[in-house]
Amino acid sequence: MEYLPLLLLILGLLIVVLDMMITAFITPIGIAFATLGLLLMFNVNFNVAFVISLIAAVVSYHLFAKFIKKGTEDIGKPRYTFELKGKKGKVSHVKGDEVWVELEGEEWLAKPLEDVNEGDEVVVVDVDGIKLIVRKA
């Protein structure tokens, strides 16, 4: 008896069980290994079994992704940069070309539209990637 199909099946099942215990998204990989092992146990041609296991992985990925997306809620406060427009902050420090603004308890790298000094109150007018575009309040 060949051990490869059995080892693939066991490896696939262990990956699925491991995914239940940790916060990783590796279940589709486990399903691919388990499917490949099962098909090889039934003497299916390796190329055909490999393609079927890849299809099983893709299908399980889409099914689990929809399930996980519906069942997952963000318990932290939302941080969307487009909601920062219009908010006021304070320049915490200026270091060369870098201006850091404290906004809602967090420090952000800022690009001021005019000269600012430490302690100045600023308003966010736009967001450029991870930089805040600010002007004096």
KEVEXKOL-306729 format. One record per residue (C-alpha): residue number from 1; residue in three letters; x, y, z. Coordinates in nm, 2 decimals, always signed. Example, Ala and Ser with C-alpha at 12.3 -4.5 7.8 and 13.67 -1.06 7.14 Angstrom:
<nodes>
{i:1 aa:ala c1:+1.23 c2:-0.45 c3:+0.78} $
{i:2 aa:ser c1:+1.37 c2:-0.11 c3:+0.71} $
</nodes>
This chain:
<nodes>
{i:1 aa:met c1:+0.00 c2:+0.00 c3:+0.00} $
{i:2 aa:glu c1:+0.12 c2:+0.34 c3:-0.09} $
{i:3 aa:tyr c1:+0.15 c2:+0.58 c3:+0.21} $
{i:4 aa:leu c1:+0.13 c2:+0.91 c3:+0.01} $
{i:5 aa:pro c1:-0.25 c2:+0.92 c3:-0.03} $
{i:6 aa:leu c1:-0.30 c2:+0.84 c3:+0.34} $
{i:7 aa:leu c1:-0.04 c2:+1.10 c3:+0.44} $
{i:8 aa:leu c1:-0.21 c2:+1.36 c3:+0.22} $
{i:9 aa:leu c1:-0.55 c2:+1.28 c3:+0.37} $
{i:10 aa:ile c1:-0.42 c2:+1.31 c3:+0.72} $
{i:11 aa:leu c1:-0.22 c2:+1.63 c3:+0.65} $
{i:12 aa:gly c1:-0.53 c2:+1.78 c3:+0.50} $
{i:13 aa:leu c1:-0.75 c2:+1.70 c3:+0.80} $
{i:14 aa:leu c1:-0.48 c2:+1.82 c3:+1.04} $
{i:15 aa:ile c1:-0.47 c2:+2.15 c3:+0.85} $
{i:16 aa:val c1:-0.85 c2:+2.19 c3:+0.87} $
{i:17 aa:val c1:-0.84 c2:+2.12 c3:+1.24} $
{i:18 aa:leu c1:-0.55 c2:+2.35 c3:+1.29} $
{i:19 aa:asp c1:-0.74 c2:+2.63 c3:+1.11} $
{i:20 aa:met c1:-1.02 c2:+2.59 c3:+1.37} $
{i:21 aa:met c1:-0.77 c2:+2.65 c3:+1.65} $
{i:22 aa:ile c1:-0.58 c2:+2.95 c3:+1.51} $
{i:23 aa:thr c1:-0.68 c2:+3.26 c3:+1.33} $
{i:24 aa:ala c1:-0.56 c2:+3.16 c3:+0.98} $
{i:25 aa:phe c1:-0.74 c2:+3.10 c3:+0.66} $
{i:26 aa:ile c1:-0.59 c2:+2.77 c3:+0.55} $
{i:27 aa:thr c1:-0.89 c2:+2.55 c3:+0.54} $
{i:28 aa:pro c1:-0.90 c2:+2.55 c3:+0.15} $
{i:29 aa:ile c1:-0.54 c2:+2.42 c3:+0.15} $
{i:30 aa:gly c1:-0.64 c2:+2.14 c3:+0.39} $
{i:31 aa:ile c1:-0.94 c2:+2.05 c3:+0.17} $
{i:32 aa:ala c1:-0.71 c2:+2.04 c3:-0.13} $
{i:33 aa:phe c1:-0.47 c2:+1.80 c3:+0.04} $
{i:34 aa:ala c1:-0.76 c2:+1.58 c3:+0.18} $
{i:35 aa:thr c1:-0.93 c2:+1.57 c3:-0.16} $
{i:36 aa:leu c1:-0.61 c2:+1.48 c3:-0.33} $
{i:37 aa:gly c1:-0.54 c2:+1.20 c3:-0.08} $
{i:38 aa:leu c1:-0.89 c2:+1.06 c3:-0.11} $
{i:39 aa:leu c1:-0.88 c2:+1.05 c3:-0.49} $
{i:40 aa:leu c1:-0.53 c2:+0.89 c3:-0.49} $
{i:41 aa:met c1:-0.66 c2:+0.62 c3:-0.25} $
{i:42 aa:phe c1:-0.92 c2:+0.54 c3:-0.52} $
{i:43 aa:asn c1:-0.65 c2:+0.51 c3:-0.78} $
{i:44 aa:val c1:-0.76 c2:+0.82 c3:-0.97} $
{i:45 aa:asn c1:-0.49 c2:+0.95 c3:-1.22} $
{i:46 aa:phe c1:-0.27 c2:+1.20 c3:-1.03} $
{i:47 aa:asn c1:-0.32 c2:+1.48 c3:-1.29} $
{i:48 aa:val c1:-0.70 c2:+1.45 c3:-1.27} $
{i:49 aa:ala c1:-0.69 c2:+1.42 c3:-0.89} $
{i:50 aa:phe c1:-0.47 c2:+1.73 c3:-0.87} $
{i:51 aa:val c1:-0.70 c2:+1.94 c3:-1.09} $
{i:52 aa:ile c1:-1.01 c2:+1.82 c3:-0.89} $
{i:53 aa:ser c1:-0.84 c2:+1.91 c3:-0.56} $
{i:54 aa:leu c1:-0.75 c2:+2.25 c3:-0.69} $
{i:55 aa:ile c1:-1.11 c2:+2.30 c3:-0.79} $
{i:56 aa:ala c1:-1.22 c2:+2.19 c3:-0.44} $
{i:57 aa:ala c1:-0.98 c2:+2.44 c3:-0.29} $
{i:58 aa:val c1:-1.12 c2:+2.73 c3:-0.49} $
{i:59 aa:val c1:-1.48 c2:+2.63 c3:-0.43} $
{i:60 aa:ser c1:-1.42 c2:+2.59 c3:-0.05} $
{i:61 aa:tyr c1:-1.23 c2:+2.93 c3:-0.05} $
{i:62 aa:his c1:-1.54 c2:+3.11 c3:-0.19} $
{i:63 aa:leu c1:-1.78 c2:+2.93 c3:+0.04} $
{i:64 aa:phe c1:-1.57 c2:+2.99 c3:+0.35} $
{i:65 aa:ala c1:-1.49 c2:+3.35 c3:+0.26} $
{i:66 aa:lys c1:-1.86 c2:+3.43 c3:+0.23} $
{i:67 aa:phe c1:-1.93 c2:+3.25 c3:+0.56} $
{i:68 aa:ile c1:-1.65 c2:+3.42 c3:+0.74} $
{i:69 aa:lys c1:-1.73 c2:+3.76 c3:+0.60} $
{i:70 aa:lys c1:-2.09 c2:+3.74 c3:+0.72} $
{i:71 aa:gly c1:-2.00 c2:+3.61 c3:+1.07} $
{i:72 aa:thr c1:-1.72 c2:+3.85 c3:+1.14} $
{i:73 aa:glu c1:-1.77 c2:+4.18 c3:+1.31} $
{i:74 aa:asp c1:-1.52 c2:+4.45 c3:+1.38} $
{i:75 aa:ile c1:-1.51 c2:+4.51 c3:+1.76} $
{i:76 aa:gly c1:-1.28 c2:+4.80 c3:+1.74} $
{i:77 aa:lys c1:-1.37 c2:+5.15 c3:+1.65} $
{i:78 aa:pro c1:-1.38 c2:+5.21 c3:+1.28} $
{i:79 aa:arg c1:-1.09 c2:+5.40 c3:+1.13} $
{i:80 aa:tyr c1:-1.17 c2:+5.52 c3:+0.78} $
{i:81 aa:thr c1:-0.96 c2:+5.80 c3:+0.65} $
{i:82 aa:phe c1:-1.24 c2:+5.96 c3:+0.46} $
{i:83 aa:glu c1:-1.41 c2:+6.02 c3:+0.79} $
{i:84 aa:leu c1:-1.12 c2:+6.23 c3:+0.91} $
{i:85 aa:lys c1:-1.20 c2:+6.53 c3:+0.68} $
{i:86 aa:gly c1:-1.30 c2:+6.83 c3:+0.89} $
{i:87 aa:lys c1:-1.17 c2:+6.69 c3:+1.22} $
{i:88 aa:lys c1:-0.95 c2:+6.91 c3:+1.43} $
{i:89 aa:gly c1:-0.61 c2:+6.81 c3:+1.57} $
{i:90 aa:lys c1:-0.30 c2:+6.95 c3:+1.72} $
{i:91 aa:val c1:+0.05 c2:+6.96 c3:+1.58} $
{i:92 aa:ser c1:+0.25 c2:+6.74 c3:+1.82} $
{i:93 aa:his c1:+0.59 c2:+6.79 c3:+1.67} $
{i:94 aa:val c1:+0.77 c2:+6.92 c3:+1.36} $
{i:95 aa:lys c1:+1.09 c2:+6.74 c3:+1.26} $
{i:96 aa:gly c1:+1.24 c2:+6.88 c3:+0.94} $
{i:97 aa:asp c1:+0.99 c2:+6.82 c3:+0.66} $
{i:98 aa:glu c1:+0.78 c2:+6.59 c3:+0.88} $
{i:99 aa:val c1:+0.48 c2:+6.72 c3:+1.06} $
{i:100 aa:trp c1:+0.30 c2:+6.50 c3:+1.31} $
{i:101 aa:val c1:-0.05 c2:+6.57 c3:+1.41} $
{i:102 aa:glu c1:-0.23 c2:+6.43 c3:+1.71} $
{i:103 aa:leu c1:-0.59 c2:+6.35 c3:+1.61} $
{i:104 aa:glu c1:-0.84 c2:+6.16 c3:+1.83} $
{i:105 aa:gly c1:-0.56 c2:+6.02 c3:+2.04} $
{i:106 aa:glu c1:-0.35 c2:+5.90 c3:+1.75} $
{i:107 aa:glu c1:-0.05 c2:+6.05 c3:+1.57} $
{i:108 aa:trp c1:-0.07 c2:+6.10 c3:+1.20} $
{i:109 aa:leu c1:+0.19 c2:+6.21 c3:+0.95} $
{i:110 aa:ala c1:+0.06 c2:+6.54 c3:+0.80} $
{i:111 aa:lys c1:+0.13 c2:+6.76 c3:+0.50} $
{i:112 aa:pro c1:+0.04 c2:+7.11 c3:+0.60} $
{i:113 aa:leu c1:-0.08 c2:+7.36 c3:+0.34} $
{i:114 aa:glu c1:+0.09 c2:+7.64 c3:+0.53} $
{i:115 aa:asp c1:+0.36 c2:+7.68 c3:+0.78} $
{i:116 aa:val c1:+0.27 c2:+7.53 c3:+1.12} $
{i:117 aa:asn c1:+0.44 c2:+7.51 c3:+1.45} $
{i:118 aa:glu c1:+0.42 c2:+7.27 c3:+1.75} $
{i:119 aa:gly c1:+0.10 c2:+7.33 c3:+1.94} $
{i:120 aa:asp c1:-0.09 c2:+7.48 c3:+1.64} $
{i:121 aa:glu c1:-0.45 c2:+7.36 c3:+1.60} $
{i:122 aa:val c1:-0.52 c2:+7.22 c3:+1.25} $
{i:123 aa:val c1:-0.81 c2:+7.10 c3:+1.05} $
{i:124 aa:val c1:-0.79 c2:+6.80 c3:+0.81} $
{i:125 aa:val c1:-0.89 c2:+6.91 c3:+0.46} $
{i:126 aa:asp c1:-0.81 c2:+6.59 c3:+0.28} $
{i:127 aa:val c1:-0.62 c2:+6.26 c3:+0.30} $
{i:128 aa:asp c1:-0.34 c2:+6.15 c3:+0.07} $
{i:129 aa:gly c1:-0.27 c2:+5.78 c3:+0.13} $
{i:130 aa:ile c1:-0.17 c2:+5.77 c3:+0.49} $
{i:131 aa:lys c1:-0.09 c2:+6.14 c3:+0.51} $
{i:132 aa:leu c1:-0.33 c2:+6.40 c3:+0.63} $
{i:133 aa:ile c1:-0.35 c2:+6.72 c3:+0.44} $
{i:134 aa:val c1:-0.41 c2:+6.99 c3:+0.70} $
{i:135 aa:arg c1:-0.44 c2:+7.37 c3:+0.74} $
{i:136 aa:lys c1:-0.44 c2:+7.59 c3:+1.04} $
{i:137 aa:ala c1:-0.77 c2:+7.60 c3:+1.22} $
</nodes>
